[in-house]
Amino acid sequence: MTANEIRETVKNLREYKRMMQELQAEIDAAEDLIKAEMNETGNYEITGDDFKVTYNEVTSTRVDTTALKKALPDVVARFTKSTTYRRFCLA
């Protein structure tokens, strides 16, 4: 790939990311409207001819790693695993 091709590809990528952010904002706004209606009516399942929307409460249980590190640092050290990866960043 030539330097000009890379520049053009980066230019396109930036534009695609900008478009994606705009679309994500539109998606978020539409979801927020639907969620607000569901909260207002107390109806957390809406079904139409070709769709079904649910808005359910979910409970998640996770380990508080900060507290665990303070209370049992030796245990955390024994069970901690490091991974290495490459991060792609466009600025």
N, C-alpha and C positions, 0 to 999 in steps of 0.2 A: 504494500500500500504506500503510495507516495504521500509526501507531506501535505499536498493540496487535498488529496482524498481524505486524509485523516481530519484536516480542518473542516472539510465539508461534512464529514460524518459527525464530528463533534457539534457542528452548527445544527445539523438535523436532530441530533439527540437532545440538545438543549431545547429545541422547539417542541419536540415530542413530550419532554418532561413538563414543559410549561403547559401544554395542552392537557396532559394528564392531571396536573394540579387543578386546572380549571374544571375539568370533568369531575374530579373527586369532590370539589366544592359543591358542584351541582348535585351529585349523588348524596352527599352528606345532608344538604338542605332538604332534599326530597325525603330522605329517611327521617330526618328530624320532624318534618310535618306529619308523617304517618305515625311516628312514635307519640307525638303530642296528642294526636287524635285518639290513639289507643289509650293513653294515660287518662285523658279527659273522660272517655266513655267507660273505661274499665274493661273494655273488650280487647283481649290480647291475642286474638286470632281472627283474621279477616280472610274470607275465602271468596274468590271471584270465579268467573268462567275458566280462566286460564292462569290463576295464581292463588297462592296461599301465603299469607304473611303472619308470622307469629312473633311475639315480643315477650319472651319468658324470662323470669328471674333465674339466674344461674349462680350456684354457690361453688366457689373454688377454694381448695385447701392447699396451701403451699408452705414449705419450710421457711421460717424466718432466718435466713442465713446470717444476718447481722447479729441477732441474738445468739444463734448457735456458735458463731465464731467467738463471741465474748464468753459464753458459758463453757464451751468444750473445744478450744482451739486445736488440741491434739487430734480429736476425732475428725474435725474438719480437714486438717492437713492430711490425714490418712485416706480420706474419701474424696479429695479434690482432684480433678483431672483437668489438665490444660489442653487446649486445642489450638492449632495454628491454621489460619486461612488468609486469603488475600481479599482486601476490601477495595472495590472499585469506587472511586469518588470523582465526580465531575464538578468543578468549581468555576 
